[in-house]
Amino acid sequence: MKDEIALDKKTLGVLSSDTRANILKSLDIRRMTASELSRGLNLPKSSIHENLDRLVDTNLVKKNDNGNKWVYYELTEKGRRLLHPHEMTKIIILLSSAALSFVGGIIEMYLFIKSTFPELEKEEEIVLLYEPKYLVFGVILLLLSVLFSYLAFRMRKVKKETKK
């Protein structure tokens, strides 16, 4: 999926209206009917319908008419990316942080294990270099990698669910 959004003259014209921008922001919260948008934005229903038609024409909003009594409007992927252009960047940063934390945690664990083995000095004395700080830092970094991974996959899951 590319993060770029092609904004043609028609789309820019549609976005130049405060009413249409407010409709997009309202639909970013959840899908809504024209009546809900009319009440929420305190505008006549005819004005909402006119603006929704323009948003549907530019593929920023889609109309869901499932044969039910109500017709719902919701953002398309293009509309979502327009409102949240850096969503994928956040996921990439979280996954990168998770990978770096994991590697750092493994290195710290290695240093802890290495510090528990005795080393010989010049006079053949055994000196233990047991360093618990390596264990603590290693566990913290590994836990951070798990947390960052969880957050990234949760963001991705939420993003996929909002597409539906």
LOMIRO-828633 format. One record per residue: residue in three letters; x, y, z of N, C-alpha, C, O in turn; residue number from 1. Coordinates in pm, 1 decimal. Layout:
<rec ala; <X; Y; Z>; <X; Y; Z>; <X; Y; Z>; <X; Y; Z>; NUM>
...
//
This chain:
<rec met; <83.9; -116.3; 0.0>; <0.0; 0.0; 0.0>; <88.9; 123.2; 0.0>; <181.6; 134.6; 80.2>; 1>
<rec lys; <59.7; 214.6; -90.5>; <139.4; 336.0; -92.0>; <73.3; 441.2; -4.5>; <-49.0; 444.1; 9.4>; 2>
<rec asp; <155.3; 527.3; 54.2>; <105.7; 629.8; 144.3>; <69.4; 758.4; 72.0>; <14.7; 850.2; 133.1>; 3>
<rec glu; <98.9; 766.6; -56.9>; <71.9; 888.6; -130.6>; <-75.7; 896.1; -169.1>; <-140.2; 794.3; -194.3>; 4>
<rec ile; <-126.9; 1017.5; -173.1>; <-263.9; 1041.4; -213.9>; <-258.9; 1137.5; -331.2>; <-202.6; 1246.5; -320.7>; 5>
<rec ala; <-317.3; 1097.5; -442.0>; <-321.2; 1184.5; -558.7>; <-436.9; 1282.6; -542.3>; <-553.5; 1243.0; -538.8>; 6>
<rec leu; <-403.1; 1410.4; -532.5>; <-505.0; 1513.8; -518.5>; <-516.6; 1588.5; -651.1>; <-430.6; 1669.1; -686.4>; 7>
<rec asp; <-622.3; 1560.7; -722.0>; <-645.9; 1630.7; -846.8>; <-724.5; 1758.7; -819.7>; <-758.4; 1788.9; -705.3>; 8>
<rec lys; <-752.9; 1832.9; -925.7>; <-821.8; 1960.6; -913.3>; <-960.5; 1942.6; -851.7>; <-1004.6; 2024.3; -770.9>; 9>
<rec lys; <-1027.8; 1836.0; -890.2>; <-1162.7; 1808.7; -840.0>; <-1160.7; 1781.6; -688.8>; <-1244.1; 1833.5; -614.6>; 10>
<rec thr; <-1065.0; 1700.2; -644.8>; <-1053.7; 1667.4; -502.1>; <-1017.1; 1790.8; -420.9>; <-1072.5; 1812.9; -313.2>; 11>
<rec leu; <-924.9; 1871.0; -471.3>; <-888.9; 1993.8; -400.4>; <-1007.8; 2088.2; -389.3>; <-1025.9; 2153.7; -286.7>; 12>
<rec gly; <-1088.8; 2095.5; -494.6>; <-1209.1; 2178.6; -490.9>; <-1306.9; 2129.6; -386.2>; <-1368.7; 2209.6; -315.9>; 13>
<rec val; <-1321.2; 1997.9; -375.5>; <-1411.6; 1940.0; -276.2>; <-1360.2; 1969.1; -134.7>; <-1439.2; 1998.1; -44.8>; 14>
<rec leu; <-1230.1; 1961.5; -115.1>; <-1171.9; 1983.3; 17.9>; <-1169.2; 2130.2; 59.4>; <-1144.0; 2161.6; 175.7>; 15>
<rec ser; <-1195.0; 2219.5; -34.8>; <-1189.1; 2361.9; -2.0>; <-1308.7; 2409.0; 79.9>; <-1309.0; 2522.2; 128.4>; 16>
<rec ser; <-1408.9; 2325.6; 95.7>; <-1528.1; 2361.7; 171.9>; <-1514.1; 2320.0; 318.3>; <-1477.4; 2206.3; 347.8>; 17>
<rec asp; <-1543.3; 2411.9; 408.7>; <-1540.1; 2379.8; 551.5>; <-1644.1; 2274.8; 586.4>; <-1619.8; 2188.0; 670.3>; 18>
<rec thr; <-1759.4; 2282.6; 522.5>; <-1867.1; 2186.0; 550.1>; <-1822.5; 2044.7; 515.0>; <-1841.6; 1951.8; 593.5>; 19>
<rec arg; <-1763.1; 2028.5; 397.2>; <-1717.8; 1895.5; 356.1>; <-1602.9; 1846.1; 444.9>; <-1594.3; 1727.2; 475.3>; 20>
<rec ala; <-1515.7; 1937.2; 485.9>; <-1407.6; 1898.2; 577.5>; <-1465.8; 1852.3; 711.3>; <-1417.7; 1755.3; 769.9>; 21>
<rec asn; <-1568.4; 1921.3; 759.3>; <-1633.3; 1880.9; 884.8>; <-1706.1; 1747.9; 870.2>; <-1710.5; 1668.6; 964.2>; 22>
<rec ile; <-1762.6; 1723.4; 753.3>; <-1827.2; 1594.1; 727.9>; <-1722.2; 1483.1; 733.7>; <-1744.8; 1379.0; 795.4>; 23>
<rec leu; <-1608.0; 1505.5; 669.4>; <-1500.4; 1405.2; 672.1>; <-1454.8; 1377.5; 815.2>; <-1434.0; 1262.1; 852.6>; 24>
<rec lys; <-1439.3; 1482.3; 894.4>; <-1396.3; 1464.9; 1033.4>; <-1501.3; 1389.0; 1114.1>; <-1467.0; 1306.5; 1198.7>; 25>
<rec ser; <-1628.2; 1416.4; 1088.5>; <-1735.1; 1344.7; 1159.0>; <-1736.6; 1197.4; 1121.0>; <-1756.2; 1110.6; 1206.1>; 26>
<rec leu; <-1716.0; 1169.8; 992.8>; <-1716.3; 1030.1; 946.5>; <-1589.6; 956.9; 989.9>; <-1585.1; 833.9; 986.8>; 27>
<rec asp; <-1488.0; 1030.3; 1029.7>; <-1366.8; 967.0; 1080.6>; <-1394.1; 901.0; 1215.7>; <-1327.6; 804.1; 1252.3>; 28>
<rec ile; <-1490.8; 952.8; 1289.0>; <-1527.2; 896.8; 1419.4>; <-1601.8; 765.6; 1401.3>; <-1569.3; 665.6; 1465.4>; 29>
<rec arg; <-1701.9; 766.2; 1313.8>; <-1780.5; 646.4; 1284.2>; <-1866.4; 673.2; 1161.7>; <-1881.2; 787.6; 1118.7>; 30>
<rec arg; <-1922.4; 567.3; 1106.1>; <-2012.0; 585.9; 992.3>; <-2142.1; 648.9; 1042.2>; <-2184.4; 626.0; 1155.5>; 31>
<rec met; <-2204.7; 729.1; 954.9>; <-2324.4; 801.7; 995.7>; <-2422.2; 812.7; 879.9>; <-2386.0; 797.1; 763.3>; 32>
<rec thr; <-2546.8; 839.9; 915.5>; <-2648.7; 869.3; 814.1>; <-2645.9; 1019.4; 787.4>; <-2584.4; 1095.9; 861.7>; 33>
<rec ala; <-2713.8; 1060.3; 679.9>; <-2722.7; 1202.7; 647.5>; <-2795.3; 1278.0; 759.0>; <-2759.5; 1391.6; 789.9>; 34>
<rec ser; <-2895.3; 1216.7; 818.8>; <-2968.3; 1281.4; 928.4>; <-2878.3; 1304.4; 1049.2>; <-2883.9; 1410.3; 1111.8>; 35>
<rec glu; <-2795.6; 1206.0; 1081.8>; <-2703.0; 1221.7; 1194.6>; <-2603.7; 1334.6; 1167.7>; <-2574.2; 1415.3; 1255.9>; 36>
<rec leu; <-2552.5; 1338.9; 1044.5>; <-2459.7; 1445.5; 1008.2>; <-2528.2; 1581.3; 1013.6>; <-2469.1; 1679.6; 1058.2>; 37>
<rec ser; <-2653.2; 1586.6; 968.0>; <-2730.0; 1710.8; 969.7>; <-2747.6; 1762.8; 1111.7>; <-2729.1; 1881.6; 1138.1>; 38>
<rec arg; <-2783.1; 1673.9; 1201.7>; <-2799.0; 1712.9; 1342.7>; <-2664.7; 1750.1; 1405.8>; <-2654.2; 1849.9; 1477.0>; 39>
<rec gly; <-2565.0; 1670.9; 1379.5>; <-2433.9; 1693.6; 1440.5>; <-2367.4; 1822.0; 1393.5>; <-2300.0; 1889.3; 1471.4>; 40>
<rec leu; <-2386.0; 1856.1; 1266.8>; <-2322.0; 1976.2; 1211.9>; <-2416.4; 2096.5; 1208.8>; <-2377.3; 2207.0; 1171.2>; 41>
<rec asn; <-2540.7; 2072.7; 1248.8>; <-2641.4; 2179.4; 1253.6>; <-2660.8; 2245.3; 1116.8>; <-2660.1; 2367.6; 1103.5>; 42>
<rec leu; <-2678.1; 2159.4; 1015.8>; <-2699.8; 2204.4; 878.2>; <-2823.5; 2135.9; 822.2>; <-2861.6; 2028.4; 868.5>; 43>
<rec pro; <-2886.6; 2197.9; 722.3>; <-3003.4; 2133.3; 661.0>; <-2963.9; 2002.7; 592.4>; <-2852.9; 1988.4; 541.0>; 44>
<rec lys; <-3055.7; 1910.3; 593.0>; <-3029.8; 1778.5; 534.4>; <-2998.9; 1788.4; 385.4>; <-2917.4; 1712.0; 333.8>; 45>
<rec ser; <-3062.7; 1881.1; 316.8>; <-3036.7; 1897.5; 172.8>; <-2892.1; 1941.1; 147.7>; <-2829.3; 1896.9; 51.5>; 46>
<rec ser; <-2840.2; 2027.3; 234.0>; <-2701.5; 2071.4; 220.8>; <-2605.8; 1955.2; 247.0>; <-2504.7; 1940.0; 178.3>; 47>
<rec ile; <-2638.6; 1874.4; 345.8>; <-2556.5; 1756.9; 376.8>; <-2555.8; 1661.3; 257.7>; <-2450.0; 1611.5; 219.3>; 48>
<rec his; <-2672.8; 1635.2; 198.7>; <-2681.0; 1543.9; 83.8>; <-2597.7; 1595.7; -33.7>; <-2526.9; 1519.1; -99.1>; 49>
<rec glu; <-2606.7; 1724.2; -59.3>; <-2530.8; 1783.7; -170.1>; <-2380.0; 1766.6; -147.3>; <-2306.4; 1729.0; -238.6>; 50>
<rec asn; <-2335.9; 1794.4; -25.6>; <-2193.3; 1780.4; 5.3>; <-2148.9; 1634.8; 5.8>; <-2038.1; 1603.3; -37.6>; 51>
<rec leu; <-2234.9; 1545.8; 54.9>; <-2201.2; 1403.1; 53.6>; <-2187.7; 1351.3; -89.3>; <-2099.5; 1270.2; -117.6>; 52>
<rec asp; <-2274.1; 1397.5; -179.2>; <-2264.7; 1356.0; -319.7>; <-2130.0; 1395.9; -379.5>; <-2069.1; 1318.6; -453.4>; 53>
<rec arg; <-2084.3; 1515.3; -347.5>; <-1953.6; 1560.1; -398.5>; <-1839.7; 1477.5; -338.4>; <-1742.7; 1445.6; -407.2>; 54>
<rec leu; <-1851.8; 1443.1; -210.3>; <-1749.1; 1360.4; -145.7>; <-1748.4; 1218.4; -202.4>; <-1642.1; 1158.1; -217.3>; 55>
<rec val; <-1865.4; 1165.4; -233.6>; <-1873.9; 1031.8; -294.5>; <-1814.2; 1035.4; -434.1>; <-1743.9; 942.3; -473.4>; 56>
<rec asp; <-1841.3; 1142.7; -510.7>; <-1787.4; 1155.2; -647.5>; <-1634.9; 1156.2; -649.8>; <-1574.5; 1107.6; -745.4>; 57>
<rec thr; <-1572.7; 1210.2; -547.1>; <-1425.4; 1216.5; -542.8>; <-1364.8; 1096.8; -470.0>; <-1243.9; 1093.2; -446.8>; 58>
<rec asn; <-1447.6; 999.2; -434.0>; <-1402.8; 875.7; -370.5>; <-1339.1; 898.8; -233.1>; <-1248.5; 825.7; -193.1>; 59>
<rec leu; <-1386.7; 1000.0; -161.9>; <-1341.1; 1021.2; -24.2>; <-1437.9; 958.0; 75.2>; <-1400.5; 925.1; 187.8>; 60>
<rec val; <-1561.6; 941.6; 32.5>; <-1667.2; 883.4; 114.7>; <-1739.8; 781.0; 29.5>; <-1754.5; 798.7; -91.5>; 61>
<rec lys; <-1785.3; 673.4; 93.5>; <-1866.3; 575.4; 21.0>; <-2002.9; 563.6; 87.5>; <-2019.4; 582.3; 208.1>; 62>
<rec lys; <-2097.7; 532.3; 4.1>; <-2237.3; 521.1; 46.0>; <-2269.2; 373.4; 64.0>; <-2251.1; 294.3; -28.6>; 63>
<rec asn; <-2316.3; 335.8; 181.4>; <-2353.6; 196.6; 209.4>; <-2504.7; 185.5; 215.6>; <-2567.8; 221.2; 315.1>; 64>
<rec asp; <-2560.7; 135.5; 107.6>; <-2705.5; 114.7; 102.4>; <-2728.4; -35.9; 95.8>; <-2730.5; -94.4; -12.5>; 65>
<rec asn; <-2745.5; -97.7; 210.8>; <-2760.7; -242.9; 219.0>; <-2906.1; -286.8; 207.5>; <-2940.0; -398.5; 246.7>; 66>
<rec gly; <-2991.2; -201.7; 155.0>; <-3132.4; -235.8; 147.7>; <-3204.6; -212.6; 278.7>; <-3322.5; -245.4; 292.3>; 67>
<rec asn; <-3133.8; -155.9; 374.9>; <-3194.9; -123.6; 503.6>; <-3271.1; 7.4; 492.8>; <-3273.7; 72.2; 388.1>; 68>
<rec lys; <-3331.9; 43.6; 602.3>; <-3407.5; 167.6; 607.5>; <-3314.7; 289.3; 597.1>; <-3352.0; 391.5; 539.6>; 69>
<rec trp; <-3193.4; 277.5; 653.4>; <-3101.1; 390.1; 656.2>; <-2984.0; 367.2; 562.0>; <-2937.8; 254.9; 541.9>; 70>
<rec val; <-2938.3; 477.3; 505.5>; <-2819.9; 474.8; 419.9>; <-2705.7; 536.8; 500.0>; <-2714.1; 650.9; 545.3>; 71>
<rec tyr; <-2599.2; 459.1; 516.4>; <-2484.4; 505.8; 593.3>; <-2373.3; 553.0; 500.8>; <-2354.3; 500.3; 391.2>; 72>
<rec tyr; <-2301.6; 652.3; 547.1>; <-2185.7; 703.9; 476.4>; <-2063.0; 679.7; 563.6>; <-2068.0; 695.1; 685.6>; 73>
<rec glu; <-1953.1; 641.8; 499.3>; <-1828.2; 619.7; 572.0>; <-1710.0; 657.1; 484.1>; <-1721.5; 666.6; 361.9>; 74>
<rec leu; <-1597.2; 678.0; 548.5>; <-1475.9; 715.6; 476.4>; <-1424.1; 598.9; 392.5>; <-1433.5; 483.0; 432.9>; 75>
<rec thr; <-1370.4; 630.7; 277.6>; <-1298.0; 530.9; 198.8>; <-1152.9; 528.8; 248.0>; <-1114.7; 607.4; 334.6>; 76>
<rec glu; <-1074.4; 439.5; 192.6>; <-932.0; 434.0; 228.9>; <-863.9; 565.4; 191.9>; <-779.0; 614.6; 266.3>; 77>
<rec lys; <-900.2; 621.2; 79.4>; <-843.1; 749.5; 36.3>; <-878.0; 859.4; 137.6>; <-792.9; 941.9; 170.8>; 78>
<rec gly; <-1000.7; 860.9; 185.9>; <-1042.4; 958.7; 285.4>; <-968.8; 941.7; 416.6>; <-931.0; 1039.8; 480.6>; 79>
<rec arg; <-948.3; 816.0; 457.2>; <-874.0; 788.7; 581.2>; <-729.2; 833.4; 571.1>; <-675.0; 894.7; 663.0>; 80>
<rec arg; <-667.6; 801.8; 458.0>; <-527.0; 841.1; 439.7>; <-512.9; 992.0; 432.8>; <-410.1; 1047.2; 472.2>; 81>
<rec leu; <-615.4; 1058.7; 382.9>; <-612.2; 1203.9; 377.6>; <-615.7; 1263.2; 518.4>; <-546.1; 1360.7; 546.8>; 82>
<rec leu; <-696.4; 1204.5; 606.1>; <-707.1; 1254.0; 743.5>; <-593.2; 1205.9; 832.9>; <-557.6; 1273.2; 929.7>; 83>
<rec his; <-535.7; 1089.6; 801.1>; <-428.7; 1030.9; 882.5>; <-311.9; 990.0; 792.0>; <-288.8; 870.9; 770.9>; 84>
<rec pro; <-239.5; 1086.7; 739.4>; <-135.9; 1053.0; 640.6>; <-14.8; 979.5; 696.9>; <58.2; 916.1; 620.7>; 85>
<rec his; <8.8; 986.0; 826.8>; <130.7; 927.1; 883.0>; <104.0; 800.6; 962.9>; <186.5; 761.7; 1045.6>; 86>
<rec glu; <-8.7; 736.1; 939.9>; <-42.9; 616.3; 1016.9>; <58.5; 503.5; 994.1>; <101.5; 439.3; 1089.9>; 87>
<rec met; <96.9; 479.0; 869.2>; <194.2; 372.6; 840.8>; <331.9; 407.9; 898.0>; <406.1; 319.2; 940.3>; 88>
<rec thr; <365.6; 535.9; 899.3>; <493.3; 578.3; 954.6>; <500.8; 542.2; 1103.2>; <605.1; 497.7; 1151.0>; 89>
<rec lys; <391.2; 561.0; 1175.8>; <388.1; 526.6; 1318.1>; <410.9; 376.7; 1337.3>; <484.7; 335.8; 1426.9>; 90>
<rec ile; <347.8; 295.8; 1253.7>; <363.0; 150.5; 1264.6>; <507.5; 109.6; 1236.0>; <563.1; 24.5; 1305.4>; 91>
<rec ile; <567.3; 169.8; 1134.9>; <705.6; 137.6; 1099.5>; <800.1; 177.3; 1212.6>; <892.9; 103.1; 1244.7>; 92>
<rec ile; <777.2; 293.0; 1272.8>; <861.9; 337.4; 1384.4>; <848.1; 242.4; 1503.0>; <947.5; 207.4; 1566.6>; 93>
<rec leu; <724.8; 200.8; 1532.8>; <704.4; 107.0; 1644.2>; <774.0; -26.3; 1617.9>; <838.2; -81.1; 1707.5>; 94>
<rec leu; <761.8; -78.9; 1496.3>; <826.7; -206.6; 1464.9>; <979.2; -194.0; 1467.6>; <1048.0; -286.0; 1511.7>; 95>
<rec ser; <1031.5; -82.0; 1421.3>; <1176.8; -60.4; 1426.9>; <1224.3; -52.8; 1571.4>; <1327.8; -109.3; 1606.7>; 96>
<rec ser; <1148.0; 17.5; 1654.5>; <1182.9; 26.3; 1796.7>; <1177.3; -110.3; 1862.9>; <1260.2; -142.4; 1948.1>; 97>
<rec ala; <1078.8; -190.9; 1823.2>; <1067.6; -326.4; 1878.1>; <1189.6; -409.7; 1840.5>; <1244.4; -481.6; 1924.1>; 98>
<rec ala; <1231.9; -399.8; 1714.8>; <1347.5; -478.0; 1670.1>; <1475.0; -434.0; 1742.7>; <1554.3; -517.8; 1785.6>; 99>
<rec leu; <1494.2; -303.2; 1756.3>; <1613.5; -254.0; 1825.8>; <1611.4; -292.3; 1973.8>; <1714.5; -328.7; 2030.3>; 100>
<rec ser; <1495.4; -284.2; 2035.3>; <1484.2; -323.5; 2176.8>; <1513.2; -472.1; 2193.3>; <1578.9; -512.4; 2289.2>; 101>
<rec phe; <1464.9; -553.1; 2100.8>; <1487.6; -696.8; 2106.9>; <1637.3; -727.5; 2096.2>; <1691.5; -804.8; 2175.1>; 102>
<rec val; <1702.2; -666.4; 1998.7>; <1846.6; -688.9; 1980.5>; <1923.0; -642.0; 2103.8>; <2012.8; -711.0; 2152.2>; 103>
<rec gly; <1886.5; -522.9; 2154.6>; <1952.2; -472.7; 2275.8>; <1930.2; -564.8; 2394.3>; <2021.7; -587.0; 2473.6>; 104>
<rec gly; <1809.2; -619.0; 2407.3>; <1779.4; -711.4; 2515.7>; <1860.9; -838.6; 2506.2>; <1910.5; -888.7; 2607.1>; 105>
<rec ile; <1875.0; -890.9; 2386.2>; <1955.9; -1012.4; 2365.7>; <2103.0; -984.5; 2400.2>; <2168.8; -1067.5; 2463.0>; 106>
<rec ile; <2153.4; -869.4; 2359.8>; <2292.7; -834.4; 2390.7>; <2312.7; -822.2; 2541.6>; <2412.3; -870.3; 2595.6>; 107>
<rec glu; <2217.8; -757.8; 2608.9>; <2228.0; -743.2; 2754.8>; <2221.3; -879.8; 2823.5>; <2293.4; -903.0; 2920.6>; 108>
<rec met; <2137.4; -969.1; 2775.6>; <2129.0; -1104.2; 2833.4>; <2260.2; -1178.4; 2811.8>; <2307.6; -1248.8; 2901.0>; 109>
<rec tyr; <2318.5; -1162.9; 2694.1>; <2447.7; -1225.3; 2665.3>; <2554.3; -1172.9; 2761.8>; <2633.8; -1250.2; 2815.3>; 110>
<rec leu; <2555.4; -1042.4; 2783.3>; <2653.5; -984.3; 2875.5>; <2630.4; -1033.5; 3018.0>; <2726.2; -1054.4; 3092.5>; 111>
<rec phe; <2505.7; -1052.0; 3056.1>; <2476.8; -1104.8; 3190.2>; <2528.9; -1247.4; 3203.7>; <2593.5; -1280.9; 3303.0>; 112>
<rec ile; <2501.1; -1331.2; 3104.7>; <2547.1; -1470.6; 3110.3>; <2699.7; -1475.2; 3110.7>; <2760.2; -1553.8; 3183.6>; 113>
<rec lys; <2760.7; -1391.0; 3029.3>; <2906.7; -1385.7; 3023.1>; <2964.4; -1340.4; 3157.6>; <3070.3; -1387.4; 3199.0>; 114>
<rec ser; <2894.0; -1248.6; 3225.8>; <2946.5; -1196.6; 3353.3>; <2934.4; -1297.0; 3467.4>; <3000.4; -1281.9; 3570.2>; 115>
<rec thr; <2851.2; -1398.8; 3450.5>; <2836.3; -1497.2; 3558.0>; <2946.9; -1602.2; 3557.4>; <2965.6; -1672.2; 3656.9>; 116>
<rec phe; <3019.9; -1614.4; 3447.8>; <3129.5; -1710.4; 3442.6>; <3254.2; -1649.5; 3505.9>; <3283.8; -1532.2; 3483.3>; 117>
<rec pro; <3326.3; -1726.4; 3583.7>; <3446.2; -1672.2; 3649.7>; <3557.6; -1646.5; 3547.6>; <3573.2; -1718.3; 3448.8>; 118>
<rec glu; <3632.3; -1543.0; 3575.7>; <3749.4; -1512.5; 3493.1>; <3874.4; -1526.1; 3580.1>; <3871.5; -1496.8; 3699.6>; 119>
<rec leu; <3980.6; -1569.3; 3520.6>; <4107.0; -1584.7; 3594.5>; <4189.7; -1457.9; 3581.5>; <4204.4; -1401.7; 3473.0>; 120>
<rec glu; <4242.0; -1415.2; 3692.5>; <4332.5; -1301.2; 3689.3>; <4476.1; -1352.6; 3682.8>; <4498.3; -1473.2; 3671.6>; 121>
<rec lys; <4570.2; -1265.4; 3689.4>; <4712.2; -1301.0; 3676.9>; <4757.3; -1397.0; 3785.9>; <4843.1; -1481.6; 3760.8>; 122>
<rec glu; <4702.8; -1386.5; 3904.1>; <4748.1; -1468.1; 4015.4>; <4663.3; -1593.1; 4032.2>; <4664.2; -1653.8; 4139.3>; 123>
<rec glu; <4592.4; -1631.7; 3932.2>; <4510.1; -1752.1; 3933.3>; <4396.5; -1746.9; 4035.4>; <4347.4; -1851.6; 4077.6>; 124>
<rec glu; <4353.4; -1625.3; 4076.5>; <4238.2; -1612.4; 4165.0>; <4111.5; -1609.4; 4081.2>; <4110.0; -1554.9; 3970.8>; 125>
<rec ile; <4007.7; -1667.1; 4133.5>; <3879.3; -1663.8; 4064.1>; <3800.6; -1544.2; 4115.3>; <3778.8; -1529.0; 4235.5>; 126>
<rec val; <3758.4; -1459.5; 4021.8>; <3681.5; -1340.4; 4056.5>; <3549.9; -1346.2; 3979.5>; <3549.7; -1358.2; 3856.9>; 127>
<rec leu; <3439.9; -1337.7; 4050.2>; <3310.0; -1336.2; 3984.1>; <3274.5; -1194.1; 3942.4>; <3286.5; -1100.4; 4021.2>; 128>
<rec leu; <3231.7; -1179.6; 3820.3>; <3193.6; -1048.3; 3767.6>; <3042.4; -1035.3; 3756.3>; <2991.7; -956.9; 3676.0>; 129>
<rec tyr; <2972.6; -1110.6; 3835.2>; <2826.6; -1113.8; 3828.3>; <2769.8; -971.5; 3825.2>; <2784.4; -896.7; 3921.9>; 130>
<rec glu; <2706.3; -935.0; 3716.0>; <2652.1; -800.2; 3697.0>; <2500.7; -807.7; 3675.9>; <2456.3; -831.9; 3563.6>; 131>
<rec pro; <2420.6; -787.7; 3780.6>; <2275.5; -795.9; 3765.7>; <2217.0; -683.9; 3679.8>; <2105.0; -696.3; 3630.2>; 132>
<rec lys; <2291.1; -575.6; 3661.8>; <2238.2; -466.4; 3579.1>; <2214.4; -513.0; 3435.2>; <2121.9; -465.5; 3369.3>; 133>
<rec tyr; <2297.1; -605.2; 3386.6>; <2276.2; -657.2; 3251.3>; <2143.9; -732.8; 3242.3>; <2070.7; -721.0; 3144.1>; 134>
<rec leu; <2115.1; -809.8; 3345.3>; <1989.4; -884.5; 3347.7>; <1870.5; -788.5; 3350.6>; <1774.1; -806.8; 3276.3>; 135>
<rec val; <1877.1; -688.2; 3434.8>; <1767.3; -591.4; 3447.0>; <1745.4; -518.3; 3314.5>; <1632.6; -510.3; 3266.0>; 136>
<rec phe; <1852.5; -465.2; 3256.1>; <1839.7; -394.6; 3129.2>; <1791.4; -487.3; 3018.0>; <1711.0; -447.6; 2933.7>; 137>
<rec gly; <1840.3; -609.5; 3018.4>; <1798.3; -705.8; 2916.9>; <1649.6; -735.5; 2925.3>; <1580.4; -737.1; 2823.6>; 138>
<rec val; <1600.3; -759.1; 3046.0>; <1457.6; -787.6; 3064.1>; <1373.5; -666.6; 3023.9>; <1271.0; -680.6; 2957.2>; 139>
<rec ile; <1417.7; -547.8; 3065.0>; <1343.8; -425.5; 3029.5>; <1338.4; -407.4; 2878.0>; <1232.6; -376.2; 2823.4>; 140>
<rec leu; <1449.9; -426.3; 2810.4>; <1452.4; -410.1; 2664.8>; <1367.0; -516.0; 2595.1>; <1298.3; -485.4; 2497.6>; 141>
<rec leu; <1370.6; -638.2; 2643.1>; <1287.0; -742.7; 2583.2>; <1138.7; -713.4; 2605.0>; <1057.2; -734.4; 2515.1>; 142>
<rec leu; <1103.9; -665.2; 2723.9>; <963.9; -628.2; 2750.0>; <920.6; -511.0; 2661.2>; <808.0; -508.0; 2611.7>; 143>
<rec leu; <1010.5; -415.5; 2641.9>; <978.6; -303.8; 2552.3>; <956.9; -351.7; 2409.7>; <868.8; -302.0; 2339.6>; 144>
<rec ser; <1037.7; -448.5; 2366.8>; <1019.5; -499.5; 2229.5>; <883.5; -567.3; 2215.3>; <818.6; -554.6; 2111.4>; 145>
<rec val; <840.1; -639.0; 2318.4>; <708.3; -702.2; 2314.5>; <599.5; -595.0; 2312.3>; <504.0; -605.9; 2235.5>; 146>
<rec leu; <612.6; -491.9; 2395.3>; <515.0; -383.9; 2400.5>; <505.4; -310.4; 2267.2>; <395.3; -286.5; 2217.7>; 147>
<rec phe; <619.3; -274.4; 2208.7>; <618.6; -204.2; 2080.4>; <556.8; -290.2; 1970.6>; <481.8; -239.6; 1887.2>; 148>
<rec ser; <587.4; -419.2; 1970.1>; <528.7; -508.9; 1870.3>; <377.8; -516.6; 1886.7>; <303.2; -511.0; 1789.0>; 149>
<rec tyr; <334.3; -529.5; 2010.1>; <190.2; -534.7; 2037.8>; <120.3; -407.7; 1988.8>; <16.0; -415.1; 1923.9>; 150>
<rec leu; <177.9; -291.5; 2019.9>; <116.4; -165.7; 1978.1>; <111.2; -152.6; 1826.3>; <11.4; -106.1; 1771.2>; 151>
<rec ala; <217.9; -193.4; 1758.9>; <220.7; -184.5; 1612.5>; <115.5; -275.9; 1550.2>; <42.9; -234.5; 1459.7>; 152>
<rec phe; <106.9; -400.1; 1598.4>; <9.4; -492.0; 1541.2>; <-133.3; -452.0; 1577.2>; <-225.9; -475.4; 1499.6>; 153>
<rec arg; <-151.0; -392.3; 1693.5>; <-283.9; -344.5; 1731.5>; <-326.3; -227.5; 1642.2>; <-441.4; -219.9; 1599.1>; 154>
<rec met; <-231.7; -135.9; 1614.8>; <-262.3; -24.5; 1524.8>; <-297.9; -76.6; 1386.2>; <-390.5; -26.9; 1322.0>; 155>
<rec arg; <-224.7; -175.8; 1341.2>; <-250.3; -233.4; 1207.9>; <-386.3; -301.9; 1206.8>; <-460.1; -291.9; 1108.8>; 156>
<rec lys; <-419.7; -371.4; 1314.8>; <-548.6; -440.2; 1323.4>; <-662.8; -339.9; 1323.3>; <-762.5; -359.6; 1253.9>; 157>
<rec val; <-649.3; -233.4; 1399.6>; <-752.2; -129.4; 1403.4>; <-767.1; -66.6; 1265.3>; <-878.4; -38.1; 1221.1>; 158>
<rec lys; <-655.4; -45.4; 1198.0>; <-659.3; 13.3; 1064.0>; <-732.3; -79.6; 967.5>; <-811.8; -33.2; 885.7>; 159>
<rec lys; <-706.3; -210.5; 976.0>; <-775.7; -306.7; 889.1>; <-924.1; -312.2; 920.6>; <-1006.1; -320.0; 829.2>; 160>
<rec glu; <-960.5; -308.2; 1049.9>; <-1101.6; -314.6; 1088.7>; <-1177.7; -191.8; 1043.3>; <-1295.4; -202.3; 1008.9>; 161>
<rec thr; <-1114.9; -76.8; 1042.2>; <-1184.4; 44.0; 999.1>; <-1204.6; 46.0; 848.1>; <-1289.0; 120.2; 797.9>; 162>
<rec lys; <-1128.3; -34.6; 775.6>; <-1148.6; -44.8; 631.4>; <-1281.2; -111.9; 598.2>; <-1344.7; -79.2; 497.9>; 163>
<rec lys; <-1322.7; -205.9; 682.7>; <-1441.1; -287.0; 653.4>; <-1568.8; -208.9; 660.1>; <-1676.4; -264.4; 637.7>; 164>
//
